[in-house]
Each structure stands twice: as C-alpha cells, then as structure tokens.
Amino acid sequence: MRPLLPLLFTACAAAPAHIASTPPPAPNAAATRRLEELRAEVRAHPSGAALYGLAHYAAKLGSTDEALAALRQLDAIRWDGGIDDEAFPELSRLPAFRALAASLAGREPVAHESVPGFTLPEPGLHAEGIAYDPWRSSFYLSSTTTGRVVGLDESGRVRDVARTGLREVLGLKVGGPDRLLWAACTDDEHADGDTCVLAIDPATGRIARRACIPAQEHELNDLAVSSSGVVYVTDSASGAVLLLRPGSEQLEALVPAGRLRGSNGIALGAGDGVLLVAHSRGIARIVPSTGSLADVEVPPSASFVGIDGMSLRDRTLFAIANTYGRARISRIVLDADLARVESFDVLETENQEWDEPTTGALGPDGFYYVADSQMNSGAAPRPTVVLKLRY
C-alpha cells in the first residue's frame, strides 16, 4: 500500500463571473450525508475511488473548490480511470476541470485483445447475463426484454432454454450438485412485481425452484453458486448480498442492506470459502462462514470501480467495468487469500463493437463476454455479439 496522502483543499482559479454567481443547488439530505461519509473515508484512506466520489458529491452540492481539490489529488496519485463528464455537469465549463479531465484521460489505458466469440442472430434480446455450462457444452444468455434464457450449443444451434414469465432476466450461473441454471430475474420494477432467484433445468426449461422478494426496494442482479448448492445473489438496489440455502425458498441476508452500495458482480473462490463482490467503489471480500467483510486491497491509482460482471479463475479475476471513465475489461491477479491485488492489466477498452458490455463467463478456451447488451441504447435492435479474451 502507498502511504496516505493528505487531501488538498487549495483554492482553484477564479471561475468566470457567470459561473461563480450561479447559486448552488438546494441541499439534499442524502447527498449531504454521502459527502460527509466520503470526507471521512478520504481522511482515513484517500483511494482513487473515494476521491472520485468526493469530487462528484462536492460538485453536486455546489462545493466547487472542494471538488476540484479532490480531482487534483486524484490526478496526483496517477488515477488511471479517467473522468465521466456526465458525472460532473456542474464543472464541465470550468477551464480547471477541463485541464484535469484531459490529464486523467491521457492516463487511461488503451487495449484491444478481444477476438470473435459468437453472435446470437435474434435482434432486441438486450442480453445482460451469460453463463457457460461445461456439462452440456453450452452457453446461456439472458434477455432483459423478453424474460427468456437463450442457449447456444457447441454445434451452433440456438434454442430457447426457458421462459421465466418475468419481465427481465439478469445474471446467470450454472452450478451446484444438480448442475442447474440459476437466474436472477425481475418482474415489473415500476409496479408491485417481484425480483426472484430461479433454478432452471436446462434440458427441459422447467423452473425447479423459486425464491422471491418484493421489487420495490430490491433488485437481484448477479449470482454465484457453491459446489454444495448455496446460491449467493447481489441486491443492487439495497446494497445487500443475500443467500439461498439448498432446499429453501427463503432468501436470507449474508450482508445487510446498505453495506455494499450498488452490489453487482459476484464470484466464489478459494474452494467456495471466499466471496468477492463488486460494489460502487471497489471489490469486497466476504467469508461466508463467518460473515467477515473487508475490501480487497488495491493500488490507490487503480480503477476497480463501476464493475458489472466478474469471473474468477483460480486467482485471476476478469472484471468488466462500464460506469466510470472509459469502459474496460481488466485481468486482476490476487494473492492466495484473495485479499490483495498482486498485479493487473487492462485487456480491452472501447471496442467498436461495444454497446455497454455487461457480464462474462469462463468458457472452454477463454473469457466470453456480452459485448453489446444495448441496454441503454437508442439505436434499432441488433443481434447480440459475444466476444472472447483468450486465457
């Protein structure tokens, strides 16, 4: 770990009069609390993720000098994640911000190592999740528009694997002693629908088990399945991690709501003894048997924020980030305890075939990932492209 660096609260250059005279937005209690939390986090451990968050909330609440000071320190620690201009509309016209954004953008890695995987010809699936089934030599992709799971076998045959009856299907995993296909699904997020974990028999499409909770304050997103059949699922809306025990239809809290903001990608490792969970500012390490939770130690300059899908192969984590700065796929090598990053490299950035890459799966010869989920695209629906990164 690098030594702690003091947060610089130096004054910025004077802004143009028409910007300086603009009144700050009305105070927002939740945003104000979050700003105070981030100030404390930066004082204790000024990581790139904490500084980025501090800059965002300070700008949001009209504290321009504090936001720019946080961005200067972000630049000083050589943060490689860049800046998402849409996160800083309040600063976008300031020359000081533009200079910092350019400096940070110049440090973002550029890499293009992906090769073709396969394409599902049906347009408009808006596939978010992907899983590989080694027992049946098949890939499965989820649809957020039709509530279906679509499969592709090794002969290239495409078929409907399951129709869930829910509005959208997100994360997918194959595992457990019964080798079932597990799916995180939601019904209608705008009404009184449910968000569910489903166990699907890939051979028949039959839903073997179902565990649901109301969707008003929850969104089950991605899952991991242990060899004994325990299912772990992230609840992105509440910031929780839930578990489903074998034979049960009742979801239980492993990590309570609010502990992991934006909990998303999830992976099991170390013989099912360690659970890794991506959250809004990093990667958490959880020991399910004890409930202990701590963030994976990362270099302060590294950007491991905004991760969507994660897949773990021994000690190597493939992570797809699509929220902050330049979308990227990183290969992260962890120590034997899965507690600290030993090394990492970026494998792919801003591929021309990308339209919001989401999740990936460990296939027989590489890491396969959904390259164009098209989930927030205004373009006409297209086939789904899956790309591959060789091991």
C-alpha positions as CSV (number, residue, x, y, z in Angstrom):
1,M,0.0,0.0,0.0
2,R,1.2,3.5,-0.7
3,P,1.4,6.0,2.2
4,L,-1.6,8.1,3.0
5,L,-1.7,11.3,1.1
6,P,-3.3,14.5,2.6
7,L,-6.4,15.8,0.8
8,L,-5.5,19.2,-0.7
9,F,-8.1,21.9,-0.1
10,T,-6.4,24.5,-2.2
11,A,-8.3,27.3,-3.8
12,C,-9.0,27.0,-7.5
13,A,-8.5,29.7,-10.1
14,A,-11.4,32.2,-10.2
15,A,-14.3,31.0,-12.3
16,P,-15.9,33.2,-14.8
17,A,-18.5,35.6,-13.3
18,H,-21.5,33.9,-14.9
19,I,-20.5,30.6,-13.4
20,A,-19.4,31.9,-10.0
21,S,-22.7,33.7,-9.5
22,T,-24.7,30.6,-10.2
23,P,-26.4,29.7,-6.9
24,P,-25.6,26.2,-5.6
25,P,-28.4,23.6,-5.8
26,A,-30.8,23.2,-2.9
27,P,-29.3,21.0,-0.1
28,N,-30.2,17.3,-0.4
29,A,-30.0,15.4,2.9
30,A,-28.9,12.1,1.4
31,A,-26.3,13.7,-0.8
32,T,-25.0,15.8,2.1
33,R,-24.7,12.6,4.3
34,R,-22.8,10.9,1.5
35,L,-20.5,13.8,1.1
36,E,-19.6,13.7,4.9
37,E,-19.1,9.9,4.6
38,L,-16.7,10.4,1.7
39,R,-14.8,13.2,3.5
40,A,-14.2,10.8,6.4
41,E,-13.2,8.0,4.0
42,V,-10.7,10.2,2.2
43,R,-9.2,11.3,5.5
44,A,-8.7,7.6,6.5
45,H,-7.8,6.2,3.2
46,P,-7.6,8.5,0.1
47,S,-8.1,5.9,-2.6
48,G,-8.9,6.9,-6.1
49,A,-12.5,5.6,-5.7
50,A,-13.0,7.7,-2.6
51,L,-11.6,10.8,-4.1
52,Y,-13.7,10.4,-7.3
53,G,-16.8,10.0,-5.1
54,L,-15.9,13.0,-3.0
55,A,-15.4,15.2,-6.1
56,H,-18.7,14.0,-7.6
57,Y,-20.8,14.8,-4.4
58,A,-18.9,18.0,-3.7
59,A,-19.7,19.3,-7.2
60,K,-23.3,18.1,-6.9
61,L,-23.7,20.2,-3.7
62,G,-22.0,23.3,-5.1
63,S,-18.6,22.9,-3.3
64,T,-16.6,23.6,-6.5
65,D,-13.3,24.3,-4.7
66,E,-13.5,21.0,-2.8
67,A,-14.5,19.1,-5.9
68,L,-11.5,20.4,-7.9
69,A,-9.2,19.8,-5.0
70,A,-10.3,16.2,-4.9
71,L,-9.8,15.9,-8.6
72,R,-6.3,17.4,-8.3
73,Q,-5.3,14.8,-5.8
74,L,-6.9,12.1,-8.0
75,D,-4.5,13.3,-10.7
76,A,-1.6,13.4,-8.3
77,I,-1.9,9.7,-7.3
78,R,-2.0,9.0,-11.1
79,W,-5.5,7.5,-11.2
80,D,-5.9,5.6,-14.4
81,G,-9.8,5.5,-14.5
82,G,-10.4,8.8,-16.2
83,I,-13.5,11.0,-15.6
84,D,-17.0,10.5,-16.8
85,D,-18.0,14.0,-17.9
86,E,-21.7,13.2,-17.3
87,A,-20.9,12.8,-13.6
88,F,-19.7,16.5,-13.4
89,P,-22.2,18.7,-15.2
90,E,-21.6,21.4,-12.6
91,L,-17.9,21.7,-13.5
92,S,-17.9,21.0,-17.2
93,R,-17.4,24.6,-18.3
94,L,-14.6,25.4,-15.9
95,P,-11.1,25.5,-17.6
96,A,-9.6,24.0,-14.4
97,F,-11.9,21.0,-14.7
98,R,-11.2,20.6,-18.4
99,A,-7.5,20.6,-17.8
100,L,-7.8,17.9,-15.1
101,A,-10.1,15.8,-17.2
102,A,-7.6,15.9,-20.1
103,S,-4.7,14.9,-17.8
104,L,-6.7,12.0,-16.3
105,A,-8.0,10.9,-19.7
106,G,-4.4,10.8,-21.0
107,R,-3.6,8.2,-18.4
108,E,-6.4,5.8,-19.3
109,P,-5.0,2.6,-20.8
110,V,-6.0,1.6,-24.4
111,A,-6.1,-2.1,-25.2
112,H,-7.7,-4.3,-27.9
113,E,-7.2,-8.0,-27.3
114,S,-10.7,-9.4,-27.9
115,V,-11.4,-11.9,-30.7
116,P,-14.8,-13.0,-32.1
117,G,-16.8,-15.4,-29.9
118,F,-20.2,-15.9,-31.4
119,T,-23.3,-13.9,-32.3
120,L,-27.0,-14.6,-31.5
121,P,-28.9,-13.5,-34.6
122,E,-32.2,-12.5,-32.9
123,P,-32.3,-8.7,-32.5
124,G,-33.5,-7.0,-29.4
125,L,-32.6,-9.5,-26.7
126,H,-30.7,-6.9,-24.7
127,A,-28.7,-9.7,-23.2
128,E,-27.3,-8.9,-19.8
129,G,-26.1,-12.2,-18.3
130,I,-24.1,-15.0,-19.8
131,A,-23.1,-18.4,-18.4
132,Y,-21.2,-21.4,-19.6
133,D,-22.4,-25.0,-18.9
134,P,-19.3,-27.3,-19.1
135,W,-21.5,-30.4,-18.6
136,R,-23.6,-29.6,-21.7
137,S,-21.0,-27.6,-23.6
138,S,-23.5,-24.8,-24.0
139,F,-23.7,-21.0,-23.4
140,Y,-26.8,-19.4,-22.0
141,L,-27.7,-15.7,-22.3
142,S,-30.4,-13.8,-20.5
143,S,-32.9,-11.4,-22.1
144,T,-33.9,-8.2,-20.3
145,T,-36.7,-7.6,-22.9
146,T,-38.4,-10.9,-23.2
147,G,-37.9,-12.7,-19.9
148,R,-36.2,-15.6,-21.7
149,V,-33.0,-17.5,-21.5
150,V,-31.5,-18.4,-24.9
151,G,-28.9,-21.2,-25.4
152,L,-26.2,-21.9,-27.9
153,D,-24.6,-25.4,-28.0
154,E,-21.3,-26.5,-29.4
155,S,-22.8,-27.2,-32.8
156,G,-24.0,-23.6,-33.1
157,R,-27.7,-24.5,-32.6
158,V,-29.7,-21.7,-30.9
159,R,-32.7,-22.5,-28.8
160,D,-35.0,-21.2,-26.1
161,V,-33.8,-22.7,-22.9
162,A,-36.5,-21.2,-20.6
163,R,-39.3,-18.7,-20.5
164,T,-39.4,-17.4,-16.9
165,G,-42.7,-15.5,-17.1
166,L,-40.9,-12.4,-15.6
167,R,-40.1,-9.2,-17.3
168,E,-36.4,-9.4,-17.5
169,V,-33.5,-11.9,-16.7
170,L,-30.2,-10.5,-15.5
171,G,-27.4,-12.7,-14.0
172,L,-26.9,-16.4,-14.9
173,K,-24.8,-19.1,-13.4
174,V,-24.6,-22.9,-13.7
175,G,-23.7,-25.0,-10.7
176,G,-24.5,-26.9,-7.6
177,P,-24.8,-30.6,-7.2
178,D,-27.8,-30.7,-9.6
179,R,-25.9,-28.7,-12.2
180,L,-28.9,-26.3,-12.6
181,L,-29.0,-23.0,-14.4
182,W,-29.6,-20.2,-11.8
183,A,-31.1,-16.9,-12.9
184,A,-31.7,-13.5,-11.2
185,C,-34.9,-12.1,-12.6
186,T,-37.3,-9.1,-12.1
187,D,-40.9,-8.6,-12.8
188,D,-42.1,-5.0,-13.1
189,E,-39.9,-2.6,-11.3
190,H,-42.5,0.2,-11.7
191,A,-45.3,-1.7,-10.0
192,D,-45.6,-4.3,-7.3
193,G,-43.7,-7.1,-9.0
194,D,-41.1,-9.4,-7.5
195,T,-37.4,-9.9,-8.0
196,C,-36.5,-13.6,-7.9
197,V,-33.9,-16.3,-8.0
198,L,-34.9,-19.1,-10.2
199,A,-33.4,-22.6,-10.6
200,I,-33.9,-23.9,-14.2
201,D,-33.4,-27.3,-15.6
202,P,-31.5,-26.5,-18.8
203,A,-32.7,-29.7,-20.5
204,T,-36.4,-29.1,-20.1
205,G,-36.7,-25.4,-19.2
206,R,-38.7,-26.3,-16.1
207,I,-38.4,-24.0,-13.1
208,A,-37.3,-26.3,-10.3
209,R,-37.1,-23.7,-7.5
210,R,-38.1,-20.1,-7.0
211,A,-37.3,-17.6,-4.2
212,C,-38.7,-14.0,-4.5
213,I,-38.8,-10.7,-2.6
214,P,-40.8,-7.6,-3.5
215,A,-39.1,-5.4,-6.1
216,Q,-39.9,-2.0,-4.6
217,E,-36.6,-1.8,-2.7
218,H,-34.7,-4.7,-4.2
219,E,-33.1,-5.7,-7.5
220,L,-31.5,-9.1,-7.6
221,N,-28.7,-8.8,-10.1
222,D,-25.9,-11.4,-10.3
223,L,-25.2,-14.7,-8.6
224,A,-22.6,-17.3,-7.6
225,V,-23.3,-21.0,-6.8
226,S,-21.3,-23.1,-4.4
227,S,-20.5,-26.8,-5.1
228,S,-22.9,-27.7,-2.3
229,G,-25.7,-25.7,-3.8
230,V,-25.7,-22.5,-1.8
231,V,-26.7,-19.5,-4.0
232,Y,-25.3,-16.1,-3.3
233,V,-27.0,-13.1,-5.0
234,T,-26.3,-9.4,-5.1
235,D,-29.2,-7.0,-4.4
236,S,-28.0,-3.9,-6.2
237,A,-30.9,-1.6,-5.1
238,S,-30.5,-2.2,-1.4
239,G,-26.7,-2.8,-1.3
240,A,-27.1,-6.2,0.3
241,V,-25.8,-9.7,-0.5
242,L,-28.4,-12.5,0.0
243,L,-28.1,-16.3,0.1
244,L,-30.4,-19.2,-0.7
245,R,-29.7,-22.4,1.0
246,P,-30.3,-25.8,-0.6
247,G,-34.0,-26.8,-0.4
248,S,-35.1,-23.4,0.8
249,E,-37.3,-20.9,-0.9
250,Q,-36.4,-18.1,1.6
251,L,-33.7,-15.6,0.8
252,E,-31.5,-14.6,3.8
253,A,-29.2,-11.7,4.3
254,L,-25.5,-12.5,4.3
255,V,-24.5,-8.8,4.0
256,P,-27.3,-6.5,5.3
257,A,-28.8,-3.7,3.2
258,G,-26.7,-0.6,2.9
259,R,-23.3,-2.2,3.5
260,L,-22.2,-2.6,-0.2
261,R,-23.7,0.3,-2.3
262,G,-24.5,-0.9,-5.8
263,S,-23.5,-4.5,-5.1
264,N,-23.3,-6.2,-8.5
265,G,-20.7,-8.7,-9.9
266,I,-20.0,-11.7,-7.7
267,A,-17.6,-14.6,-7.7
268,L,-16.7,-17.5,-5.4
269,G,-13.2,-18.7,-4.9
270,A,-10.7,-20.4,-2.5
271,G,-12.8,-23.6,-2.5
272,D,-16.0,-21.7,-2.0
273,G,-14.6,-20.2,1.2
274,V,-14.3,-16.6,-0.2
275,L,-16.9,-14.5,-1.9
276,L,-15.9,-11.5,-4.0
277,V,-18.5,-8.8,-4.6
278,A,-18.1,-5.7,-6.8
279,H,-19.7,-2.6,-5.3
280,S,-19.8,1.1,-6.3
281,R,-16.2,1.9,-5.3
282,G,-14.3,-1.4,-5.3
283,I,-14.4,-5.1,-4.6
284,A,-15.4,-6.6,-1.2
285,R,-14.0,-9.8,0.2
286,I,-16.5,-11.8,2.2
287,V,-16.0,-15.1,4.2
288,P,-19.5,-16.6,4.1
289,S,-18.8,-19.0,7.0
290,T,-18.1,-16.1,9.4
291,G,-19.7,-13.1,7.7
292,S,-16.4,-11.1,7.8
293,L,-16.2,-8.4,5.2
294,A,-13.3,-6.2,4.0
295,D,-12.4,-4.5,0.8
296,V,-9.8,-6.2,-1.4
297,E,-6.6,-4.2,-1.1
298,V,-5.8,-2.4,-4.4
299,P,-3.2,0.1,-5.6
300,P,-4.6,3.7,-4.9
301,S,-4.1,4.6,-8.5
302,A,-6.0,1.7,-9.9
303,S,-9.6,2.0,-11.1
304,F,-11.7,-1.0,-9.9
305,V,-14.9,0.9,-9.6
306,G,-18.1,0.6,-11.6
307,I,-17.5,-3.2,-12.1
308,D,-20.5,-5.1,-13.5
309,G,-19.6,-8.7,-14.3
310,M,-16.8,-10.6,-12.6
311,S,-15.5,-14.1,-13.2
312,L,-12.8,-15.8,-11.1
313,R,-10.4,-18.5,-12.5
314,D,-8.1,-19.7,-9.6
315,R,-6.6,-16.3,-8.5
316,T,-7.3,-14.4,-11.7
317,L,-10.3,-12.2,-11.8
318,F,-11.8,-10.9,-15.1
319,A,-13.7,-7.7,-14.4
320,I,-15.9,-5.7,-16.7
321,A,-16.3,-2.0,-15.7
322,N,-18.8,0.1,-17.6
323,T,-19.6,3.0,-15.3
324,Y,-16.6,5.4,-14.7
325,G,-14.4,6.8,-17.5
326,R,-13.5,4.5,-20.3
327,A,-15.3,1.1,-20.2
328,R,-12.7,-1.6,-19.8
329,I,-12.1,-5.3,-19.1
330,S,-9.3,-5.9,-16.6
331,R,-7.4,-9.1,-15.6
332,I,-6.6,-8.9,-11.9
333,V,-4.3,-11.3,-10.2
334,L,-5.0,-11.7,-6.5
335,D,-2.9,-13.2,-3.7
336,A,-3.6,-16.7,-2.4
337,D,-6.1,-15.4,0.2
338,L,-7.9,-13.3,-2.5
339,A,-7.4,-10.3,-0.2
340,R,-4.9,-8.2,-2.2
341,V,-4.2,-7.3,-5.8
342,E,-0.8,-8.5,-6.8
343,S,-0.9,-7.3,-10.4
344,F,-3.4,-6.3,-13.1
345,D,-3.6,-5.4,-16.7
346,V,-6.3,-4.0,-19.0
347,L,-7.3,-6.3,-21.8
348,E,-9.9,-4.3,-23.7
349,T,-11.2,-0.7,-23.9
350,E,-13.8,0.9,-26.0
351,N,-14.1,-1.8,-28.6
352,Q,-16.0,-0.6,-31.7
353,E,-18.4,-3.5,-31.3
354,W,-19.3,-2.5,-27.7
355,D,-22.7,-1.1,-26.7
356,E,-22.5,-1.4,-22.9
357,P,-20.6,-4.6,-22.2
358,T,-22.0,-6.2,-19.1
359,T,-21.0,-9.7,-17.9
360,G,-18.8,-12.6,-18.9
361,A,-18.3,-16.3,-18.4
362,L,-15.3,-18.6,-18.2
363,G,-15.6,-20.7,-21.4
364,P,-13.6,-23.7,-22.6
365,D,-10.9,-21.6,-24.3
366,G,-11.3,-18.1,-22.9
367,F,-13.4,-15.4,-21.2
368,Y,-16.5,-14.8,-23.2
369,Y,-18.4,-11.6,-22.6
370,V,-21.6,-9.8,-23.7
371,A,-20.1,-7.0,-25.9
372,D,-23.3,-5.2,-26.8
373,S,-26.1,-5.6,-24.3
374,Q,-27.7,-2.5,-26.0
375,M,-29.5,-2.0,-22.6
376,N,-29.3,1.8,-22.7
377,S,-29.1,2.2,-26.5
378,G,-31.5,4.3,-28.5
379,A,-30.4,2.5,-31.7
380,A,-32.5,0.0,-33.6
381,P,-32.3,-3.5,-32.0
382,R,-29.4,-5.6,-33.3
383,P,-28.1,-9.2,-32.9
384,T,-26.1,-9.8,-29.7
385,V,-22.4,-10.0,-30.2
386,V,-20.3,-12.1,-27.7
387,L,-16.5,-11.5,-27.8
388,K,-13.7,-13.6,-26.3
389,L,-10.5,-12.9,-24.4
390,R,-8.0,-15.8,-24.5
391,Y,-6.7,-17.1,-21.2
